[in-house]
Amino acid sequence: MAIEVFWGSGSPFAWRVLLALERKGLPYTSHLLQFSKQEHKSPQMLALNPRGRVPVLKDGDYVCFESLAILYYLDLKYPDPPIFGNSPEEAGTIMRVICEYSAYIEPNVTRIARAIFMDKGKTDLGSEEITTAMHDVGREARTLEGRLSKSDWIVGDAYSAVDMVIFPGIQLLKRALERPEAAALASRFMPVEVNYPALGRWLTRVAAQPGFERTYPPHWRG
């Protein structure tokens, strides 16, 4: 029975699961839900995930939600190719960098993207809160730049779960900062290829992975 994945376009959490499925070459049935119609909170979805969030993965009778839990499950159930490294030490490093991203970068990316996409003028993009968030993102981006200046991938010598976790967040940030109203804020980060050349090359490298086009948020096209 094929894996089923329930997701929403533009969700960085859902995107990382799609990247993992493509990396592992696993056949799956895609269920694209419409956030605008609250499909992720339908009775059918609440039966799978009472929190009403995506992604949700269904593999036979087993249901898993929370994106990092899904990545971990996929790697144990379908270990080839591995996405959490080839040794306990590499797995530990991958998980540590994921935790660092979740703690120090992701909340700021979410804060900036929400201010630009959802608040639509209600939040001052020049406020101390947003400026601090952008400053913190820049500091962490320099850390990633240092890693990627020494290796093609964030941890080790292979595309792994940490790349899949961080890539969608960076793409969401870029998309937000491309908005005209974010021009002043964007100068701290954009263009990525100029300010963070190794990070820019890494973004291109991830986008060149087999199956990547199937994972790209449909509503971002055009």
Buried (B, 14 or more C-beta within 10 A) or exposed (E): EEBBBBBBBBBBBBBBBBBBBBBBEBEBEEBBBEBEEEBBBEEEBEEBBEEBBBBBBBBEEEBBBBBBEBBBBBBEEBEEEBBBBEEEEBBEBBBEBBEBBBEBBBEBBBBBBEBBBEEEEEBEBEEEBBBEBBEBBBEBBEBBBEBBEEEBBBBBEBBBBBBBBBBBBBBBBBBBBEBEEBEEBBEBBBBBEEBBBBBBBBBEBBEEBEEBEEBEBEEEEE
